């Protein structure tokens, strides 16, 4: 009886792990996440949403979007410089 229970529990564990692994295989980008990009993407979506809700003018939208893109580009260049300095 104990062996049967152990086999059942082990199969549940392996099935759960297999589902998690299948998720990474189906969406490999979910395994590698760039928190800086995620933050940039969320802020950009918030700016676009505010513009679509007519909470800001098109000129304000473009200014905020350009400011965000400049900030993100600067962060990327800083990270690339750090990586290159360690190589």
C-alpha angles and dihedrals in degrees: 000000000000091000091051091050091048091052092050093048091046091050090051091051093048092047091052091049091047091053091051091048091048088054090057091047092051093045109024092173088069089067096054112047127175107208091198091055092045089053091047092048093049092049091048091051090050091052092047091047092051090051093048090050087054092242090133139024124255091254091053090047092053092046094050092044092050091047091051093047091050091050092049093046090052091051091050092050091049092051092047090050090052092049093048092049090057095050 
